Amino acid sequence: MDIRSYRHWMYDRILPNRAGFAPHFLEGVREFVQFAYKQPQYANGKEIWCPCSKDQNKKLMTLDHVVEHISKYVFMIDYWYWTTHGESKPVGVDVHGTSSSNSAFLSNERHNT
Ligand SMILES: [Zn+2]
C-alpha cells in the first residue's frame, strides 16, 4: 500500500462544500495524538511536538492544543509518517516519493518503480 492511501485522512480534512471536518480526519488526529503521547522518549510528560504547518515539530504542546492546531493549520507538508513522534517506517507501506509536494498527492499521481 502507498503511504498516501494509508494516511489519506491527514490531508483530507474538510468535507465537500466545506460542510465541516471529515470524520476520518478527526478520528485520525485522535489516533495520532494518542500514539504520540505513548512514546516516552518523544513526549515530554504532558506535551508532544506539534506537527501543524505552523510549528513543524518545533514546539511542545498539550494534546488538546495539538488537536486544535492540526484542525486549524493542518499537518505540515509531507509528514506522512511520524518520525518525530517515535514512529518507524510503516511495514508493508510504500513510502517512495514522500518528499514530493502534497499537490502530487491531490492529483492522485502514481509512482511506478
Ligand atoms: Zn501547532
Residues whose N, C-alpha, C, O or C-beta is under 5 A from the ligand:
A	BS01	ZN	C50 C52 D55 H69
